[in-house]
Amino acid sequence: MATFNPLKFLREVRQEAGRVTWPSRRETTVSTIMVLVLVVIASIFFLVTDATIAFAVEWVLGMSK
């Protein structure tokens, strides 16, 4: 079984973190805005879909009275 060396681990973590390409502030802002817009669009879509299905179910169940 391999032994665990915390110092070696931390050195490797620093080395790997140095290889990461971090996004710029502009890229982060644009991505965040895109996510928020898509969340709003998806919310509206599911609101309309849910209301349509609820109306259809009430209409079908109301026909049996």
N, C-alpha and C positions, 0 to 999 in steps of 0.2 A: 504494500500500500504506500502511495506517495505521501511524503510529509508536506505539511502546509507551511510555507514561509510567508508571513504577512508583509515583510519588506519587499520581497520579490513581487508579490501580488500587487502592491501599491505602485511599484515602478512600472509594471506592465499596464496597469490601469491608466497611469499618466501618459504612457507611450501611445496607447490606443486613443485616448481623448485628444491627443495632439493630431491624430490622423483624421478626426471628424471634420467634415465641412459644415460649419454652422451657417444657418441662413442669416441674411442681413435683416435689419429692422424693417425695411420696405417689404421684403418677401414675407416676413412674419405677419405684417399688417395686412397685406393683400390676401394671404391665406386665411387669416382670421375673418376678414370681411366676407370672403367667399363662403366660408362655413356658415356664418350667421345668415347670409342671404338664402343659402340652400336649406337651412333649418326652417326659416320662415316659409319658403315655398312648400316644403314637405308638410309643414303643419297645416297650411291652408288646404293642400291636397287631401290630407287625411280628415280634416274637418268636413270638407264637402262630401267625401266618400262616405263617411260615417253618417252624415245627415241624410244622404240619399238612400243608404241601406236601411236606416231606421224608418224613413218614410215608406219605403217599399214593404218592409215587414209589417208595419202598422196597417198599411193598405190591404195586404193579403190577409192578415188576421181579422181585420174589420169586415171583410167580405162574408165571413161565416155567420155573422149576427143576423 
